[in-house]
Amino acid sequence: MISLEVSQKEHYLFTQYIHNMMNQYETVFILTPVLSEVQMKEAVEKFKGILTANGAEVINEENWGLKKLAYAIDKKSTGFYQLVEFKAEPSVVDKLEVGFRRDERVIRFLTVKLDKFAAEYAAKRRSNKKED
């Protein structure tokens, strides 16, 4: 019979190992401007739910508000911009982007993997924003 007892230290080291295997990502998506405030928040929560359901850790979320688009998309000249920073395995990004493609409220999205320099810059930007 095999014993599966794991000490707290071993468990901590394993979770740190798994945590370090995850990549840090930043996604910006634009929601259609015809949404109400409640509908916009529901859409954001849906996408955050996709992330957390698949084991991602949401680090930061920013609502940039209604902004003018550089060019018309689907005959719309404005959109609600939303930024979400998260740590996840690469397969989670695929699931998130499928969710973006299937949701008619999303008119554009972009997800990028942050390298260590971009992750440090994002952390500085967040800390500066909290001080303001």
Backbone bond lengths (Angstrom), bond angles and torsions (degrees), N, CA, C in turn:
res aa  C-N    CA-C-N  psi(-1)  N-CA   C-N-CA  omega(-1)  CA-C   N-CA-C  phi
1 M - - - 1.449 - - 1.523 108.36 -
2 I 1.320 115.84 135.04 1.459 121.08 -177.51 1.523 109.15 -98.99
3 S 1.296 115.75 133.03 1.458 120.91 177.73 1.526 109.35 -90.21
4 L 1.318 116.14 131.39 1.460 120.84 -179.34 1.526 112.12 -107.92
5 E 1.302 116.17 28.43 1.452 119.48 178.56 1.521 109.57 -72.08
6 V 1.319 115.06 133.89 1.461 121.04 -179.21 1.521 107.68 -126.63
7 S 1.307 115.39 129.66 1.459 118.64 178.95 1.526 109.73 -72.20
8 Q 1.311 115.84 162.95 1.465 120.43 178.74 1.522 110.85 -61.65
9 K 1.315 116.31 -37.95 1.460 119.97 -179.56 1.527 110.72 -64.51
10 E 1.344 116.42 -44.53 1.464 119.66 178.53 1.523 111.16 -62.73
11 H 1.340 115.93 -41.34 1.466 120.38 178.62 1.529 110.18 -62.61
12 Y 1.326 116.62 -44.04 1.464 121.01 178.69 1.526 110.79 -60.93
13 L 1.326 117.04 -46.31 1.466 120.79 -179.73 1.527 111.28 -62.88
14 F 1.327 116.84 -39.68 1.464 120.29 179.11 1.526 110.68 -65.70
15 T 1.328 117.51 -44.54 1.470 119.31 179.57 1.522 110.92 -65.50
16 Q 1.325 118.02 -35.32 1.463 120.18 176.05 1.525 110.80 -66.12
17 Y 1.327 116.94 -38.52 1.460 121.63 178.30 1.529 110.03 -63.01
18 I 1.318 116.79 -47.08 1.469 121.08 178.94 1.522 109.72 -63.99
19 H 1.331 116.47 -42.32 1.465 120.77 -179.30 1.530 110.76 -61.80
20 N 1.312 117.30 -39.00 1.461 120.94 -179.98 1.526 112.15 -73.17
21 M 1.329 118.03 -22.05 1.460 121.05 178.07 1.526 111.44 -73.50
22 M 1.329 116.33 -23.41 1.454 119.75 -178.66 1.524 109.95 -75.26
23 N 1.309 115.88 143.94 1.459 122.03 177.69 1.517 109.69 -92.28
24 Q 1.318 115.64 157.17 1.455 120.26 176.34 1.526 108.43 -100.04
25 Y 1.325 115.37 132.27 1.457 122.07 -177.65 1.520 110.35 -126.76
26 E 1.314 113.64 160.78 1.462 121.65 174.81 1.523 106.05 -135.62
27 T 1.311 116.41 128.31 1.458 119.72 178.31 1.520 109.51 -125.38
28 V 1.309 115.19 136.48 1.460 121.83 174.40 1.515 106.11 -118.94
29 F 1.324 115.72 128.73 1.457 118.44 175.72 1.521 109.29 -131.01
30 I 1.321 114.53 151.48 1.462 121.75 -177.70 1.516 107.90 -113.94
31 L 1.327 115.29 123.99 1.458 121.42 178.17 1.520 109.83 -97.95
32 T 1.313 116.25 150.25 1.452 121.88 -179.42 1.535 110.60 -58.93
33 P 1.326 118.32 142.93 1.466 121.11 -175.32 1.526 114.34 -75.62
34 V 1.314 119.00 -6.42 1.467 120.55 -177.80 1.526 112.54 -83.32
35 L 1.318 117.86 -0.75 1.461 121.78 -178.86 1.523 111.40 -78.03
36 S 1.336 115.52 147.36 1.460 120.01 171.69 1.530 108.25 -79.11
37 E 1.310 116.25 171.80 1.471 121.32 178.92 1.532 110.47 -59.72
38 V 1.327 116.35 -42.33 1.466 121.27 -179.15 1.529 110.70 -65.72
39 Q 1.333 117.62 -44.22 1.460 121.02 179.39 1.526 111.37 -63.70
40 M 1.334 115.93 -37.51 1.461 119.92 178.81 1.533 110.07 -64.30
41 K 1.329 117.00 -45.74 1.462 120.56 179.53 1.526 111.42 -64.08
42 E 1.339 116.95 -37.03 1.467 120.47 177.10 1.526 110.94 -62.18
43 A 1.330 116.37 -41.95 1.469 120.53 179.58 1.524 110.39 -63.46
44 V 1.326 116.96 -44.22 1.467 120.94 179.81 1.528 110.14 -62.91
45 E 1.322 116.93 -43.52 1.466 120.57 179.32 1.525 111.17 -64.21
46 K 1.329 117.13 -34.99 1.468 120.66 177.57 1.526 110.18 -60.11
47 F 1.329 116.47 -46.41 1.464 119.74 -177.34 1.526 111.59 -72.27
48 K 1.327 117.38 -35.52 1.463 119.37 174.37 1.526 110.26 -65.14
49 G 1.328 116.29 -34.74 1.460 121.32 177.02 1.519 112.16 -64.27
50 I 1.334 116.61 -39.52 1.469 120.50 176.31 1.527 109.53 -59.60
51 L 1.328 115.84 -42.66 1.463 120.07 -179.37 1.524 111.33 -64.16
52 T 1.325 116.61 -53.24 1.467 119.74 -175.39 1.527 111.78 -67.50
53 A 1.333 117.61 -32.86 1.468 120.52 178.63 1.527 111.70 -65.95
54 N 1.320 116.36 -24.08 1.463 120.57 -179.30 1.527 112.72 -103.57
55 G 1.327 116.91 17.47 1.458 120.92 172.88 1.515 115.75 87.64
56 A 1.321 117.88 11.87 1.467 120.33 178.50 1.526 109.92 -83.41
57 E 1.306 114.95 156.00 1.465 122.09 177.20 1.527 107.83 -113.03
58 V 1.344 116.32 115.22 1.464 120.63 178.86 1.524 107.68 -77.74
59 I 1.327 116.15 122.12 1.459 122.14 -177.09 1.521 111.08 -92.51
60 N 1.318 115.89 -44.13 1.461 120.51 -175.01 1.518 109.03 -152.72
61 E 1.322 114.27 149.88 1.464 120.95 177.14 1.522 107.53 -140.61
62 E 1.314 116.40 131.88 1.463 120.71 178.98 1.517 109.72 -133.64
63 N 1.322 115.18 134.15 1.458 121.20 173.87 1.521 106.53 -99.89
64 W 1.328 117.09 112.41 1.460 121.06 -178.95 1.518 111.90 -85.84
65 G 1.308 117.48 -6.87 1.456 121.51 175.87 1.521 113.98 83.09
66 L 1.319 114.48 -168.97 1.462 121.88 -178.74 1.521 109.08 -80.68
67 K 1.323 116.15 122.90 1.467 121.27 -178.85 1.519 109.38 -131.64
68 K 1.324 114.34 154.56 1.462 121.00 177.39 1.523 108.92 -75.93
69 L 1.320 115.93 137.00 1.461 121.32 177.79 1.524 109.76 -82.89
70 A 1.308 117.12 152.67 1.466 121.74 178.86 1.529 110.78 -66.22
71 Y 1.319 116.05 -30.41 1.466 121.35 177.43 1.530 107.34 -150.72
72 A 1.312 116.85 158.42 1.462 121.54 -177.60 1.529 110.61 -67.30
73 I 1.322 115.35 136.26 1.460 122.65 175.48 1.526 106.31 -124.94
74 D 1.307 117.11 121.47 1.469 121.95 -177.18 1.531 111.31 52.86
75 K 1.311 115.93 40.58 1.474 124.32 179.17 1.534 112.69 63.18
76 K 1.320 117.03 24.65 1.469 122.12 177.33 1.521 108.20 -116.40
77 S 1.330 115.70 135.48 1.467 119.73 -177.53 1.528 112.58 -104.81
78 T 1.347 117.80 -5.42 1.465 121.92 178.06 1.528 108.92 -134.16
79 G 1.330 115.54 167.25 1.459 120.57 177.35 1.515 110.84 -165.66
80 F 1.323 115.88 157.58 1.461 121.82 176.71 1.524 108.68 -86.68
81 Y 1.315 116.57 117.98 1.466 122.07 -179.47 1.526 109.46 -91.70
82 Q 1.325 115.55 137.80 1.456 121.90 179.37 1.524 108.85 -137.27
83 L 1.340 117.12 133.90 1.463 122.77 177.53 1.521 108.71 -114.77
84 V 1.325 116.84 135.64 1.459 122.00 174.73 1.527 107.86 -133.85
85 E 1.337 116.38 126.17 1.463 122.18 174.42 1.522 107.02 -105.81
86 F 1.335 116.45 136.58 1.456 119.57 -177.31 1.518 111.00 -154.39
87 K 1.343 114.69 160.55 1.463 122.15 173.45 1.515 106.77 -110.43
88 A 1.335 115.45 131.52 1.462 119.33 -177.87 1.516 110.54 -162.20
89 E 1.310 114.83 168.29 1.456 121.28 171.70 1.531 107.81 -80.14
90 P 1.321 118.11 154.78 1.471 120.73 -177.07 1.530 114.70 -56.71
91 S 1.316 118.00 -31.56 1.469 120.33 -179.20 1.528 112.10 -65.19
92 V 1.328 117.03 -27.37 1.464 120.88 179.87 1.526 110.44 -67.77
93 V 1.317 116.93 -35.59 1.467 120.97 179.46 1.525 109.95 -61.99
94 D 1.321 116.80 -40.66 1.466 120.22 177.81 1.524 111.03 -59.95
95 K 1.327 116.79 -44.01 1.468 120.91 180.00 1.522 110.98 -65.12
96 L 1.335 116.80 -39.84 1.462 120.44 178.17 1.526 110.64 -63.26
97 E 1.323 116.85 -44.76 1.462 120.27 -177.87 1.527 111.93 -68.54
98 V 1.315 118.07 -31.19 1.469 120.21 173.02 1.529 109.11 -63.48
99 G 1.331 116.35 -41.52 1.464 120.44 176.49 1.520 111.98 -60.99
100 F 1.334 117.14 -41.49 1.466 120.60 177.03 1.526 110.90 -61.41
101 R 1.326 116.67 -44.95 1.475 120.90 -177.03 1.524 112.03 -66.08
102 R 1.309 117.23 -32.71 1.469 121.16 -177.26 1.522 112.98 -82.52
103 D 1.307 117.73 -17.04 1.468 121.28 -176.03 1.525 109.82 -94.18
104 E 1.317 116.50 119.74 1.467 120.65 -177.38 1.527 112.98 -71.84
105 R 1.329 117.79 -12.04 1.468 120.29 178.21 1.524 112.18 -75.81
106 V 1.337 117.37 -20.05 1.466 122.17 -179.13 1.523 108.64 -90.64
107 I 1.354 115.48 122.58 1.465 117.98 178.91 1.532 112.01 -100.37
108 R 1.315 119.00 -22.99 1.468 122.82 174.47 1.528 108.60 -156.50
109 F 1.340 115.42 154.66 1.465 120.36 174.35 1.518 108.73 -154.46
110 L 1.322 114.99 155.66 1.458 121.47 175.82 1.523 107.83 -149.00
111 T 1.319 116.27 127.66 1.462 122.18 177.47 1.515 108.20 -119.48
112 V 1.331 116.35 129.68 1.460 121.04 178.87 1.528 109.63 -126.75
113 K 1.328 114.79 145.55 1.461 121.35 174.65 1.520 107.17 -86.08
114 L 1.329 116.26 129.36 1.458 120.77 -178.91 1.525 109.76 -89.96
115 D 1.326 116.46 130.63 1.460 119.39 171.83 1.527 107.75 -80.27
116 K 1.322 117.26 -179.70 1.472 119.10 -174.48 1.523 112.18 -64.08
117 F 1.333 117.98 -31.79 1.461 120.60 179.89 1.527 110.99 -72.62
118 A 1.316 116.67 -41.43 1.464 120.80 178.25 1.527 110.43 -67.13
119 A 1.329 117.39 -36.75 1.461 121.06 178.30 1.528 110.33 -65.41
120 E 1.339 117.06 -41.07 1.466 120.74 177.19 1.525 110.54 -64.47
121 Y 1.334 117.01 -42.33 1.463 121.10 178.58 1.532 110.42 -62.43
122 A 1.323 117.07 -42.24 1.464 120.81 179.66 1.528 110.49 -63.50
123 A 1.329 117.25 -39.46 1.466 120.96 178.27 1.526 110.68 -64.81
124 K 1.341 117.45 -41.83 1.470 120.77 177.07 1.520 110.92 -63.26
125 R 1.329 115.95 -42.38 1.464 120.85 -179.85 1.528 110.42 -62.14
126 R 1.334 116.81 -41.28 1.467 120.83 178.39 1.520 110.84 -64.69
127 S 1.340 117.35 -43.16 1.466 119.80 -178.69 1.525 111.09 -67.73
128 N 1.329 117.41 -37.48 1.467 120.07 176.54 1.517 111.03 -66.23
129 K 1.312 117.38 -35.73 1.462 121.55 -179.67 1.529 110.22 -68.38
130 K 1.345 117.10 -36.94 1.463 121.07 179.54 1.522 111.34 -67.98
131 E 1.341 117.27 -31.61 1.458 121.25 -179.92 1.522 111.74 -71.17
132 D 1.335 116.61 -29.34 1.479 120.54 -178.34 1.497 113.15 -71.11
